[in-house]
Amino acid sequence: GFLGVGIQEISADLAQSFQLDQTKGALVTNVVPGSPADEAGLQRGDVVVEFQGKPVLDPRSLQHHVIRTTVGSEVSMVVMRDGHKKSVKTLIREQDNPTQVAQANPVEKEGPLAGVAVQNLDSGIAQQLGLEKNVNGVVVMDVAQGSYAARAGLAQGDVISEINRKPVRSEEDFVKAVSHLNENSSALIFIHRGKGALYLNIKV
């Protein structure tokens, strides 16, 4: 689903500035006009602390909740605004101009990327994940527990931009790259995670 907010982590200094007694939550830095977040009345400077009754510990936690929410669902959120709690509701929907995405199913049964499901990255998801504008790749929708990728540290919400030094810009690229791997291969992947980026070496 799509919420339409830019968010960031809360440092101890920011917590003080926003009259918060802890650093948990996702600080809203931007609200997309006409988005579900806008319709809910979210404002820049709000801190989302709860989504559908579940605690929001940090920006990644909110992203995961939103990505997993079915389009068309009504959701409730609790935000801190000027030191006071406020409950808001909105309907989660699709990005207005979504790119065509296939169902996110793991494409590989064996090998280093077995159990990893991805989908194309669009501007709505990129914004939710707090990515820089020039990031290309596929967003990880699911990583099977106990898989090689999970053990190497790959997580839901990561964006894969390269596999074995070859660029990955779409699901098609991902499927092609994975088809060259076998159950004994290792995969050097380059990922974007929020504003940062790192290499992971996934060994079988």
N, C-alpha and C positions, 0 to 999 in steps of 0.2 A: 504493500500500500504506500500511499504518498501523503505526507503531512504538510510539507512546505515550510520548514524552518532551517535556518543555519544555527548551529549550536557549538558550544565549546565547554571545556572542562573548567571547574571552579578551583582556583588556587585559594590558599588561606587569606591572601590579601583581598581577592575579589569577594570572598565570603563575607569579610568584614564590611566591604563597600556596599554590598547588597543586603546587609542586615541579616545574614544567615548564621546559624550557630554551628554549621558543619559544611564540609566541602562536597557533600553528595548532591547529585542532581545534574541537570544539563542546562547551561545558561544560554538563553535565546539571544543570538546576535543579529538575526535577520528573519523577517516574516515575508514570504512570497505573497504579493497582493492577489486576492481572490482564492487563495489556497485554503484547505481545511483548517490550517492553523490560524489564518486570518479570520475565517468565519467563526472560529472558537473565541476570537477576541484576544489571542496571544499577542504580547507586545515584546519589543526588544527590551532586554533587562529582566524579563520573567525567568524564573528557574523552575523547570519541570522536575517534580520530585516523585510523581506517581503516574502510572499509565495503566488503566484498567485494573486498579487495585494492586498493581505490582510496583515495588519500589524502583525508581530510576536512580541508579547509583552514579552514572556518568553518561557522557554523550553516546558511547557505544551501546550501553544498555538501552537507551531510548531508541536508537537506530534499529536494534534487534527486535524490539517490541513492534515498531512500526512496520518493518519489512515483513514480519510474520502475520500482520493483521490482514484479514480478508477485506478486499475492496468492497465498499458498501456498508461496512460495519460501523455502528455508532460507538464511539469510544469516549470514556471519561478520563480526564487528567486532573491532577492537582498541581497547581503552580504556587510558588512563593512570589508575592509582589509587594514591595515596600514593607517587608517583614511580616506580611499577613498571608495566610493560606487562602487560595481561591480555587473553587472547582469549576471546570469548564467541560463542555461536551462538543463533539463534532463528528462528522461522517468522514471516514477515511475513503479516499477514492484514488483512481489512477491518475498518473501525471497526464496533463491535458494533451500533450503530443508524445505519447510513449513510443519508443522504438519497438518494433516487433520483437517479442522475445518468445523463445520456445519454453516449454515447461522445464523447470530446473531439475533435471534428473542426473544422477551421477552417470558419466559417460564411460567410465572404465571399471571393469570388474576386478582387474588385478593391476599391480604396479604401483608406483609412488603416488599417483593421484587418484587411486581407487577411493570411492566414497566421497568424492568432492563434486558438489553440484554448483553450477554457475549460471548466470544469465547476463545478457548484455547490459552495459552500464549506460543509463540515460541521465539527463541533466537533473531530474528529480532525485534519483537515488544518489547521484554525486553530491548534491547539496545536503541531503540527509546525512551522508557520511562525512561531511566537512572536508571534501577533497578540493585540491587546487583545480582551477579551470582547465588546465592543459592535460589532465590525467586521462589516459585511455586504458581500456582493458575490459575484463569481465569481473563482475562482483560475485564473491563466494556466498551462495545462499545457504549452503549446508556442508558440514564436514562430519563424516561418520565418526562416532566415538571410537577411540582405539585404533583408528586408521593411521597409516604412515604419516599422512599429511597433518593429522591432529597432533601426533606425537612431535612433529617438527615445529609445531606452533602456528600452523595455518588456522585461521578462525573465520567464522561467519562475519561478513561485512568487509573483509579484506578485498582488495582489487588486484587481480593478477595481470601484470603488464608484459611479462616476459616468461617464457619457459625455455630453459637451456639456451639463453642469449638470443632467442628469436622473439620478435614482438607478437603480442597477443592483443588484438583490438576487438575481437568479436567471439561469439560462441563457436563460430565456424573455425576460427584460428585455433581456439582451445582444443576442439575435437581433433583437428589435424595434428597439432603438437602432441596430444596424448596418444594418437594412433602410432606415433614413432617410438613410444616408450613400451618396454616389455616388463615382465614381472621382476626382472633383475636390474632394470635401469634405475639410475637416480635422477632426480629432477632438480635443477637449480632454478628457482623461480624468484622473480623480482616483484614485490608487492607494495602497494600504497596502503597505508593504514592511517586514516585521518590526515593530518598535515605531514606525517612522516613517511619514510619509505625504507624498505630493507630487503635484503636477500635471504631466502631460506633454502637450505639444501635438504631435500626430502630423499632419504635413503630407504631402500627396501631391506 
